[in-house]
Amino acid sequence: MKDLSNRYSGMSLTDEKTKRSIALGSNGLIKFGGSEGFDEEDKTEQNYTVSLINHGNASKRIVLFPGELANTTEIAAIAGITADAIATNGNVIMAGDVVVIECIAANLAFLQRFLKRNPTRVVEMQITGATKSQLSQPITVTKVSPYAKLGAKSMIPNQYRKASDSDTLMAKIDVTTLQLDDQTVLDVVVAPNSGIDITFFFGASRNDAYTLNEQAKIALG
């Protein structure tokens, strides 16, 4: 007699899981980029790098992705985060004519708006600090809601380094449970006289524009 304890609809659970992931993409519900499902999110080949540089003598807390929150006042009220600024490409914080915080990130404003409309999963963050002290600064993800506080998670890059890592200024953080959307705030503390490069490796995305086009192609053959 066949052992059906690990089978579903005549298929192995693994095959069924793969089938459903592929179906989500083929039905136009989820955009997977270069992959075919959730099991291959690391193959989407969708990544984005942002650099923050602190020229000042005090640490600064910068919000990279504010979700639906409009400004630092609303971020403080809803998310409980006392942020110094929301990142923009270029000069983020000035002290007179002196640049204190600088951000280098192509089309950042568009990406921030895109993530609000199209929830996107993050597979990995690759962190490079300009100094060792930067790897001790937190990257915090806060979930927000108009009804209740949903909690936050802080990640210290140093804690994700392995003894075998040759580059002492680099860390890789696997964050397969992280989703960027209108209800998620992600902020970074930048150490004094230091900087950080963060490369986000994106996974699946719920993209309404992609969904409509794909479903039309399926319907029309």
C-alpha positions in Angstrom: 0.0 0.0 0.0 1.3 3.5 -0.9 2.2 5.8 2.0 0.0 8.8 1.5 1.0 10.6 4.7 3.1 13.1 2.9 1.0 13.5 -0.2 -1.7 15.9 -1.3 -4.1 15.3 -4.3 -1.9 12.5 -5.5 1.3 14.7 -5.5 4.1 15.0 -2.9 3.7 18.0 -0.7 6.8 19.5 -2.2 5.4 19.1 -5.7 2.1 20.6 -4.7 3.8 23.6 -3.0 5.8 24.2 -6.2 2.7 23.9 -8.4 0.9 26.4 -6.3 3.7 28.9 -6.4 4.0 28.6 -10.2 0.2 29.0 -10.4 0.3 32.3 -8.6 2.7 33.6 -11.1 1.0 32.2 -14.2 -2.3 33.5 -13.1 -0.8 37.0 -12.8 -1.3 37.3 -9.1 2.3 37.6 -8.1 5.4 38.9 -10.0 8.4 36.7 -9.4 10.9 38.4 -11.7 13.4 35.8 -13.0 12.1 33.0 -10.7 9.1 30.7 -10.9 7.8 30.8 -7.4 8.4 31.4 -3.7 11.0 28.6 -3.6 13.2 30.5 -6.0 12.8 34.0 -4.7 16.6 34.4 -4.6 16.6 34.1 -8.4 14.5 37.1 -9.1 17.6 39.2 -10.0 15.8 42.3 -8.6 18.1 44.3 -6.3 18.5 47.9 -5.2 21.4 49.6 -3.4 21.2 52.7 -1.2 24.1 54.5 0.4 23.9 56.8 3.5 26.8 58.9 4.6 27.0 60.8 7.9 29.5 63.7 7.8 28.5 64.8 11.3 29.7 64.0 14.8 26.4 62.5 16.0 24.5 59.4 15.0 21.4 60.0 12.9 18.3 57.8 12.5 17.1 57.9 8.9 13.9 56.3 7.5 14.5 54.6 4.2 11.0 53.4 3.6 8.2 55.2 5.5 5.3 53.2 4.2 2.1 55.3 4.1 3.4 57.7 6.8 3.9 61.2 5.4 6.6 62.8 7.6 8.7 62.4 10.7 5.9 63.8 12.9 3.5 61.1 11.7 6.2 58.4 12.0 6.8 59.4 15.6 3.0 59.4 16.4 2.1 56.2 14.7 5.3 54.1 14.7 6.9 55.5 17.8 10.2 56.3 16.0 12.1 59.5 16.6 13.7 59.9 13.2 15.9 62.7 12.1 14.7 62.5 8.5 13.2 60.5 5.7 15.8 59.6 3.0 15.8 61.3 -0.3 18.3 61.0 -3.0 20.9 63.8 -2.4 21.3 65.9 0.7 19.1 64.6 3.4 20.1 66.8 6.4 21.9 70.1 6.2 23.4 72.4 8.9 23.5 75.7 7.1 25.5 75.1 4.0 27.1 71.9 5.4 25.8 68.5 4.3 25.3 66.3 7.4 23.6 63.3 5.9 23.9 62.4 2.3 22.0 59.7 0.4 23.0 58.1 -2.9 20.1 56.1 -4.3 18.8 56.3 -7.8 15.1 56.8 -8.2 14.6 56.4 -4.4 11.4 58.5 -4.3 9.8 56.3 -7.0 10.9 53.1 -5.2 9.3 54.4 -2.0 6.0 55.1 -3.8 6.2 51.7 -5.7 6.6 49.7 -2.5 3.6 51.5 -1.0 1.4 50.3 -3.9 3.0 47.0 -4.5 3.9 44.9 -1.4 7.3 43.3 -2.1 9.2 40.7 -0.1 12.9 41.0 0.7 15.1 37.9 0.5 18.3 39.3 1.8 20.1 42.5 2.8 23.8 42.9 2.1 25.3 45.5 4.4 28.7 47.2 4.0 29.8 49.7 6.7 32.3 52.4 6.2 33.6 51.7 9.7 33.3 48.8 12.2 31.2 51.0 14.4 28.5 51.2 11.7 27.9 47.4 11.9 26.8 47.9 15.5 24.0 50.3 14.5 20.5 48.9 14.2 18.3 48.5 11.2 14.7 48.5 12.4 11.6 47.2 10.8 8.3 48.5 12.3 4.8 47.3 11.4 2.2 50.0 11.7 -1.6 50.1 11.8 -4.2 52.8 12.5 -5.7 50.5 15.1 -2.9 49.1 17.2 0.9 48.9 17.7 2.2 45.9 15.9 5.7 45.8 17.1 9.2 46.2 15.7 12.3 44.2 15.0 15.8 45.6 15.2 18.7 43.9 13.4 22.4 44.5 14.3 24.5 43.6 11.2 27.4 42.5 13.4 25.3 39.8 14.9 24.8 38.2 11.4 28.5 38.0 10.6 30.1 34.6 10.5 33.6 33.8 11.8 34.5 32.7 8.3 33.6 36.0 6.8 36.8 37.6 5.4 35.4 41.1 5.0 35.1 42.6 8.4 33.0 45.5 7.2 30.3 43.3 5.5 27.3 41.4 6.7 24.5 39.5 5.0 21.1 39.3 6.6 18.6 36.7 5.5 15.2 38.3 5.9 12.7 36.0 4.1 9.9 37.2 6.5 10.4 40.9 5.6 7.8 42.5 3.4 8.0 46.2 2.4 4.6 47.8 1.9 2.4 50.7 3.0 2.3 49.4 6.6 6.0 48.9 7.1 8.6 51.4 8.2 12.3 50.6 7.7 14.9 52.9 9.3 18.7 52.9 9.7 20.9 54.5 12.3 24.0 55.9 10.7 27.1 56.2 13.0 29.0 59.5 13.2 31.6 60.1 10.5 30.6 56.8 8.9 28.3 55.4 6.3 26.5 52.4 5.1 25.6 50.7 1.8 22.6 48.4 1.9 21.7 46.2 -1.1 18.1 44.9 -0.9 17.5 41.6 -2.8 13.8 41.6 -3.6 11.6 38.5 -4.0 8.0 38.2 -4.9 5.9 41.3 -5.5 2.1 41.8 -5.7 2.1 44.2 -8.7 -1.4 45.3 -9.9 -0.2 46.6 -13.2 1.6 43.3 -13.9 -1.4 41.3 -12.7 -3.9 43.0 -15.1 -1.6 42.6 -18.1 -0.8 38.9 -17.3 -4.5 38.0 -16.7 -5.4 39.7 -20.0 -2.8 37.6 -21.9 -4.1 34.4 -20.2 -7.7 35.2 -21.1 -6.9 36.1 -24.7 -4.6 33.2 -25.2 
